[in-house]
Amino acid sequence: MLLAVAEANTGRPQAQRRLKGLQGHYPWVGDLLQALRAGRPGPGWASRFPYFHYTEMIPGPRMRELAELAMREDRLSPKRFRRQVDDFVARFPQILLVAEKMTWEGEEPDAGVAILSTIATPAAHAALRRFGLSQAGTDQARMNALLLLVKAGEIAEDTALSIWVQGEWRDVQLRECLVSGEPQTHYTQEVADLLNEGAEASNKGDRERAERLFRRALELEPRAREAHNNLGALYAQRGDHAQAQAAFQAALEIDPLYTFPRCNLAMYLLDEGDVAGAEEMLEPLAGLRRFHPQEMAFYSYAQARLLAHRQEYERARRLLQAALDVYPGYGPAQELLERLDETIQLQAGYESFVEQEHKRRSAARLRIQSKLTTPAPTIAEALSIYSKGALTGIGRQVIPWSGWTGLRKGELLQEIVATLSDPQHLERVVAGLNDEERAALRQVLASGGSMPWQDFEARYGSDLEESPYWEWHAPETTMGRLRGRGLLAETTVDGELRVVVPVELREIGDWKLEVG
């Protein structure tokens, strides 16, 4: 594989022939062949052929960890979210390269851009800029990368940039525009003026004056629901959440179907993790048929937040888009929509990553299954097909003493074979099995030490979905735990895949395999 890539990068004709021979071993070889035949310098928009696919660079569970972290952003404080992201990047600095390879080589810019935006390091911002100012991908994908840089403060608003748009270079200025406002309500002129002046003072940050004006409005009109709700918003802004919720409740006592306080209380419940309570709080609004545009936008936003907590991202996204249709420029809806888009893209990238990783693992497992072709392999033959890392995982389960971790692969293999060949040590290994694992082992031995792989899977399941990296992840399935202890191996005999017990182990005795 490495030779084929080197030949492709140096323009040698044998690259294509070598890659064709590797198609059954690496699932991404087809992309390399397609690029080579098309005369491109690499797959996707890459300037060269890569030696390693991005799915080889970071374990799938770690990608899942990042995706789940991004999904929790709305539930974490900005400081805590940033700290957790920085910790992830410190542990897995290769995530930056993974994101760039997804963008350029895998032609998955939405996923790559979402990861880079989540990482938000100077290097990630530089990668976003490189993609945004390139000609790769769609106009929308490149523009999204640049807008994320504007949002991050890496590109100042109104900065003139030369961008490839609609097939030509254009000088453009990027700008974010957020608009908000309060609905008009009919009271006496004096009360209406107090409410409007209070809203204006609040928008300008003069909260003390806003509070005085709203309280004065309530003195004149105790049932001014907007005054209660706006006071609740002021209390929430200064961190007095108990008083804020009391004010929202007071507004609901005046009008149980008043959208703003009901949605505000629902979001308090969401912040506490009470999704069912938030749904119950919003439920009375479902029957309403008339909304002020801002009320409709706020209600849709609250519903979207509820759906986002349930990870129903597409439904949440549709509601946010509806909110912006009826109330263009509504800031909270726009911000949540952007976060959801990043989450959806990151999730899609993770799913694509998992699919690619699954293909890679399946190809690797097929290679292992085809290496043994005898129905009665020795322990050494059965274990020699594994990598040093896998043998390390087996050694951890089998060897009872220390000092073996520094051994070379051949030396480690000999140590494991010697341990399993000793009846006393073998009995100790078998004693660590559970009832189902002992029953499975006894079934294979009763079949002469060999049985069809499919028959074994039908009774005891398989380990195809488990990590093959036994040095880091001990298997948990019956098949995996038996393979991970050297007690079971896979062999292909006359085209049929079988599970077998190494031949020396069949001759040692019953191993005390009684169940129970």
C-alpha positions in Angstrom: 0.0 0.0 0.0 2.8 2.4 0.9 4.6 1.6 -2.3 1.5 2.1 -4.3 0.9 5.6 -2.8 4.6 6.5 -3.3 4.3 5.4 -7.0 1.1 7.4 -7.4 2.8 10.5 -6.0 5.8 10.1 -8.2 3.8 9.4 -11.4 4.9 5.8 -11.9 2.6 3.7 -14.0 2.8 0.6 -11.8 0.8 2.5 -9.1 -2.5 1.7 -10.8 -1.7 -2.0 -11.2 -0.6 -2.2 -7.5 -3.7 -0.4 -6.3 -6.0 -2.6 -8.3 -4.5 -5.6 -6.5 -5.2 -4.0 -3.1 -8.9 -3.3 -3.6 -10.0 -6.2 -1.4 -7.7 -5.1 1.4 -8.4 -1.4 1.9 -11.9 0.1 1.4 -10.6 3.5 0.3 -8.4 2.2 -2.5 -11.3 2.8 -4.9 -11.1 6.5 -4.2 -7.3 6.5 -4.9 -7.8 4.6 -8.1 -10.6 6.9 -9.3 -8.4 9.9 -8.7 -5.4 8.3 -10.4 -7.4 7.4 -13.5 -8.8 10.9 -13.6 -5.3 12.4 -13.6 -5.9 14.2 -10.3 -3.0 14.8 -7.9 -4.8 13.0 -5.1 -8.3 12.0 -3.9 -10.9 14.7 -3.5 -9.3 18.1 -3.6 -6.0 16.9 -2.1 -2.7 17.9 -3.7 -1.2 14.4 -3.2 -2.1 10.8 -2.4 -2.2 10.1 1.3 -0.3 7.2 3.0 -3.0 6.9 5.7 -6.7 7.3 5.7 -8.2 9.6 8.3 -10.1 6.7 9.9 -6.7 5.2 10.8 -5.6 8.2 12.7 -7.9 8.2 15.7 -10.0 5.5 17.4 -13.8 5.5 16.6 -14.7 5.8 20.4 -12.7 9.0 20.6 -14.5 10.5 17.6 -17.8 9.6 19.3 -16.5 11.4 22.4 -15.9 14.6 20.4 -19.3 14.3 18.8 -21.1 13.8 22.1 -19.1 16.8 23.6 -20.3 19.0 20.7 -23.9 17.9 21.3 -23.6 19.0 25.0 -22.4 22.5 24.2 -25.8 24.1 24.8 -25.9 22.5 28.2 -22.4 23.5 29.4 -21.1 26.9 30.4 -18.8 28.4 27.7 -15.8 28.1 30.0 -16.4 24.5 30.9 -17.1 23.6 27.2 -13.9 25.2 26.2 -11.9 23.5 28.9 -13.2 20.1 27.8 -12.5 20.7 24.2 -9.0 21.9 25.0 -8.5 18.7 27.1 -9.6 16.6 24.1 -7.3 18.3 21.7 -4.4 18.0 24.2 -5.0 14.2 24.3 -5.6 13.8 20.6 -3.8 16.6 18.7 -4.1 14.6 15.5 -7.8 15.5 15.4 -6.8 18.7 13.5 -5.2 16.6 10.7 -8.2 14.2 10.7 -10.5 17.2 10.1 -8.4 18.5 7.3 -8.1 15.1 5.7 -11.9 14.7 5.9 -12.3 18.1 4.2 -9.7 17.8 1.5 -9.2 14.1 0.8 -12.7 12.7 1.8 -14.7 15.6 0.3 -16.6 16.0 3.5 -16.2 19.7 4.2 -19.3 20.1 6.3 -18.0 17.5 8.8 -14.4 18.8 8.6 -15.5 22.4 9.1 -17.7 21.4 12.0 -14.8 19.7 13.8 -12.4 22.6 13.1 -15.0 25.1 14.4 -15.4 23.0 17.6 -11.7 22.7 18.1 -11.3 26.5 17.7 -7.5 26.6 18.1 -5.4 29.0 16.1 -4.3 26.1 13.9 -8.0 25.1 13.4 -8.9 28.7 12.5 -6.0 28.8 10.0 -7.3 25.5 8.4 -10.8 27.1 8.2 -9.3 30.1 6.5 -7.4 27.9 4.0 -10.5 26.1 3.0 -12.8 29.2 3.0 -10.4 31.1 0.6 -9.9 28.1 -1.7 -11.8 26.9 -4.7 -12.5 23.5 -3.2 -16.1 22.4 -2.4 -19.3 24.3 -2.8 -19.7 28.1 -2.4 -22.0 27.4 0.6 -19.4 25.2 2.4 -16.6 27.8 1.9 -18.8 30.6 3.0 -19.9 28.7 6.1 -16.2 28.3 7.0 -15.6 32.0 6.7 -18.7 33.0 8.6 -17.6 30.8 11.4 -14.4 32.7 11.5 -16.3 36.0 11.7 -18.4 34.6 14.6 -15.1 33.5 16.3 -13.7 37.0 15.9 -10.9 35.8 13.6 -12.2 37.9 10.7 -13.5 41.4 11.4 -16.9 42.3 10.1 -16.8 44.3 6.9 -13.3 43.0 6.0 -12.9 42.8 2.3 -12.0 39.3 1.1 -11.4 37.8 -2.3 -13.6 34.7 -2.4 -14.3 32.2 -5.2 -18.1 32.5 -5.7 -20.1 31.3 -8.7 -17.1 30.4 -10.7 -15.1 33.6 -10.3 -13.1 35.6 -7.7 -15.1 38.3 -6.1 -14.3 40.9 -3.4 -17.0 40.5 -0.7 -17.6 41.7 2.8 -18.9 39.4 5.5 -21.4 40.7 8.1 -23.6 39.2 10.8 -26.9 41.0 11.4 -29.0 40.2 14.5 -32.4 41.9 15.0 -34.7 41.8 18.0 -37.7 43.6 19.3 -40.7 43.5 21.7 -44.4 43.0 20.6 -46.7 46.0 20.9 -49.4 45.7 23.5 -52.6 47.9 24.0 -53.0 49.5 27.5 -53.7 53.0 28.6 -51.3 55.4 27.0 -49.4 55.9 30.3 -49.0 52.2 30.9 -48.0 51.5 27.3 -45.4 54.3 27.5 -44.0 52.9 30.7 -43.7 49.4 29.2 -42.1 50.8 26.0 -39.6 52.9 27.9 -38.8 50.0 30.2 -38.1 47.8 27.2 -35.9 50.5 25.7 -33.9 51.0 28.9 -33.5 47.2 29.2 -32.2 46.9 25.6 -29.6 49.7 26.4 -28.5 47.9 29.5 -30.0 50.3 32.1 -31.6 47.6 34.1 -32.3 49.6 37.3 -34.3 52.2 35.3 -36.1 49.4 33.4 -37.1 47.8 36.7 -38.4 51.0 38.1 -40.5 51.6 34.9 -42.0 48.1 34.9 -42.8 48.3 38.6 -44.5 51.7 38.0 -46.6 50.1 35.2 -47.7 47.4 37.6 -48.8 50.0 40.1 -51.1 51.5 37.5 -52.1 48.2 35.9 -51.5 45.1 38.2 -52.5 42.8 35.4 -49.9 44.1 33.0 -48.5 40.6 32.1 -45.7 42.1 30.0 -44.4 43.9 33.0 -44.2 40.7 35.1 -42.5 38.9 32.2 -40.0 41.6 31.5 -39.1 41.9 35.2 -38.5 38.1 35.1 -36.1 38.6 32.2 -34.3 41.3 34.2 -34.0 39.1 37.2 -32.7 36.3 35.1 -30.0 38.5 33.6 -28.7 39.5 36.9 -28.7 35.8 38.1 -31.6 36.0 40.5 -33.3 32.9 39.0 -35.7 32.2 41.8 -37.2 35.7 41.6 -37.2 35.5 37.8 -39.3 32.3 37.9 -41.7 33.8 40.4 -42.2 36.8 38.0 -42.8 34.4 35.1 -45.3 32.5 37.2 -47.1 35.8 38.1 -47.4 36.6 34.3 -48.9 33.1 33.7 -51.4 33.6 36.5 -52.7 36.6 34.6 -52.7 34.8 31.2 -52.0 31.0 31.3 -51.5 31.1 27.5 -49.0 33.9 27.5 -46.2 32.6 25.3 -43.1 34.3 26.7 -43.2 33.3 30.4 -44.4 29.8 29.5 -41.4 29.4 27.2 -39.0 31.0 29.7 -40.1 28.5 32.4 -39.8 25.6 30.0 -36.2 26.6 29.3 -35.5 26.7 33.0 -36.8 23.1 33.2 -34.5 22.2 30.3 -31.5 23.7 32.0 -32.3 21.5 35.0 -32.5 18.4 32.7 -36.3 18.0 33.2 -37.2 17.4 29.5 -40.6 15.9 30.4 -41.4 18.9 32.6 -40.5 21.3 29.8 -42.7 19.5 27.4 -45.6 19.7 29.8 -45.0 23.4 30.3 -45.2 24.0 26.5 -48.1 21.7 25.9 -50.9 24.3 26.5 -49.5 26.5 23.7 -50.0 23.7 21.1 -53.7 24.6 20.8 -53.1 28.3 20.0 -53.7 29.4 16.5 -52.8 33.1 16.7 -49.3 34.4 17.6 -47.5 37.7 17.3 -44.5 37.1 15.0 -42.0 37.4 17.9 -44.2 35.1 20.1 -44.3 32.5 17.3 -40.5 32.8 16.9 -39.9 32.4 20.6 -42.3 29.4 20.9 -40.6 27.7 17.9 -37.2 28.4 19.5 -38.3 26.8 22.8 -39.7 23.8 21.0 -36.4 23.5 19.0 -34.4 23.5 22.3 -36.6 20.7 23.6 -36.0 18.7 20.4 -32.3 19.3 20.5 -32.2 17.9 24.1 -33.8 14.7 22.6 -31.2 14.8 19.7 -34.0 15.2 17.2 -31.9 17.7 15.3 -33.6 17.8 11.9 -37.0 18.6 13.5 -35.4 21.2 15.7 -33.8 22.7 12.6 -37.1 23.0 10.7 -38.7 24.8 13.7 -35.8 27.3 13.9 -36.1 27.9 10.2 -39.8 28.5 10.6 -39.1 31.0 13.4 -36.8 32.9 11.2 -39.3 32.9 8.4 -41.9 34.6 10.6 -39.4 36.8 12.4 -36.3 37.4 10.3 -33.2 38.1 12.2 -34.4 36.6 15.5 -31.0 36.2 17.2 -31.6 33.2 19.6 -33.1 31.1 16.8 -30.3 32.0 14.4 -27.6 31.2 16.9 -29.2 27.8 17.8 -29.7 27.0 14.2 -26.0 27.6 13.5 -25.0 25.3 16.5 -27.4 22.6 15.3 -26.0 22.8 11.8 -22.5 22.3 13.2 -23.8 19.4 15.4 -25.6 17.7 12.4 -22.5 18.1 10.3 -20.3 16.7 13.0 -22.7 13.8 13.6 -22.7 13.1 9.9 -18.9 13.2 9.9 -18.9 10.8 12.8 -21.3 8.4 11.1 -19.2 8.6 8.0 -16.1 8.0 10.1 -17.7 5.0 11.7 -18.8 3.6 8.3 -15.2 3.9 7.0 -13.7 2.5 10.1 -16.2 -0.5 10.0 -15.1 -1.1 6.4 -11.4 -1.0 7.4 -11.9 -3.3 10.3 -13.9 -5.7 8.2 -11.2 -5.8 5.6 -8.5 -6.4 8.3 -10.6 -9.1 9.9 -11.0 -10.9 6.5 -7.3 -10.8 6.1 -6.8 -12.4 9.6 -9.5 -15.0 8.8 -7.8 -16.0 5.6 -4.3 -16.4 7.1 -5.0 -19.8 8.7 -6.0 -22.6 6.4 -5.6 -25.7 8.6 -8.4 -27.3 10.7 -5.9 -28.0 13.5 -3.5 -25.1 14.0 -0.9 -25.1 16.8 -1.0 -22.4 19.5 1.9 -20.7 17.8 0.3 -20.8 14.3 -3.0 -19.5 15.7 -1.4 -16.6 17.5 1.4 -15.7 15.0 -1.2 -14.0 12.7 -1.8 -11.2 15.3 0.0 -7.9 15.7 2.3 -7.1 18.6 -0.5 -4.9 20.0 -3.0 -7.8 19.9 -0.5 -10.1 21.5 0.0 -7.6 24.3 -3.7 -7.7 25.0 -3.6 -11.6 25.1 -0.5 -11.5 27.3 -2.3 -9.3 29.8 -5.0 -11.9 30.1 -2.8 -15.0 30.1 0.6 -14.3 31.6 0.4 -14.1 35.4 3.8 -12.6 36.0 5.4 -9.2 35.2 8.4 -8.2 33.1 7.0 -9.4 29.7 5.8 -6.1 28.4 9.2 -5.2 27.0 9.5 -8.3 24.9 9.7 -8.3 21.2 6.8 -9.8 19.2 8.5 -13.2 18.7 9.6 -13.4 22.3 6.1 -12.4 23.5 4.6 -15.1 21.3 6.8 -17.7 22.8 5.9 -16.6 26.3 2.2 -16.9 25.6 2.6 -20.3 23.9 4.6 -21.6 26.9 2.0 -20.3 29.4 -1.0 -21.8 27.6 0.9 -25.1 27.1 1.2 -25.4 30.9 -1.8 -27.3 32.3 -1.8 -25.4 35.6 -1.7 -22.0 33.9 -4.3 -23.1 31.3 -6.6 -24.1 34.2 -6.2 -20.7 35.7 -7.1 -19.0 32.4 -10.2 -21.1 32.0 -11.2 -20.5 35.6 -11.6 -16.8 34.7 -14.3 -17.6 32.1 -18.0 -17.2 32.7 -20.6 -20.0 32.3 -21.5 -19.1 28.7 -17.8 -18.9 27.6 -17.1 -22.3 29.2 -20.2 -23.7 27.5 -19.0 -22.3 24.1 -15.6 -23.7 24.6 -16.9 -27.1 25.6 -19.2 -27.1 22.5 -16.2 -26.6 20.1 -14.2 -29.3 21.9 -17.2 -31.7 21.6 -17.2 -31.0 17.9 -13.6 -32.3 17.6 -12.1 -28.9 18.4 -13.5 -27.3 15.2 -17.0 -26.0 14.2 -18.4 -23.7 11.5 -18.0 -20.0 12.4 -21.7 -19.3 11.6 -22.9 -22.1 13.9 -20.8 -20.6 16.7 -22.2 -17.1 16.0 -25.8 -18.4 16.0 -25.4 -19.8 19.5 -23.0 -17.4 21.2 -22.8 -14.3 19.0 -19.7 -12.7 17.3 -17.1 -10.1 18.1 -17.3 -8.3 14.8 -18.4 -5.0 16.3 -15.8 -5.0 19.0 -12.5 -3.1 18.9 -9.6 -5.2 17.5 -7.1 -3.2 19.6 -6.9 -5.6 22.4 -4.0 -3.8 24.0 -6.3 -0.9 24.8 -9.8 -2.4 24.8 -10.3 -5.9 26.3 -13.1 -7.8 24.4 -16.4 -8.4 26.2 -18.2 -10.8 23.9 -18.0 -14.6 24.3 -16.1 -15.0 21.0 -13.9 -12.0 21.7 -12.9 -13.1 25.2 -12.1 -16.6 24.0 -10.0 -15.3 21.1 -8.4 -12.7 23.4 -7.1 -15.5 25.6 -5.7 -17.6 22.8 -8.3 -20.3 23.4 -10.1 -19.9 20.1 -8.9 -19.1 16.6 -10.4 -18.6 13.1 -9.4 -20.6 10.1 -10.6 -21.0 6.6 -10.7 -24.6 5.4 -11.8 -25.4 1.9 -13.5 -22.0 1.6 -15.4 -22.4 4.9 -14.7 -20.2 7.9 -14.4 -22.1 11.1 -13.6 -21.5 14.8 -11.1 -23.9 16.2 -9.3 -24.7 19.5 -5.5 -24.9 19.0 -4.5 -28.5 18.6 -2.3 -28.7 21.8 -5.1 -27.4 23.9 -7.4 -30.1 22.8 -5.1 -32.7 24.3 -4.7 -31.3 27.7 -7.9 -32.6 29.3 -11.3 -31.3 30.3 -10.0 -28.0 31.7 -12.7 -28.2 34.4 -15.2 -26.9 32.0 -18.3 -27.9 34.0 -20.8 -25.1 34.0 -22.1 -23.7 37.3 
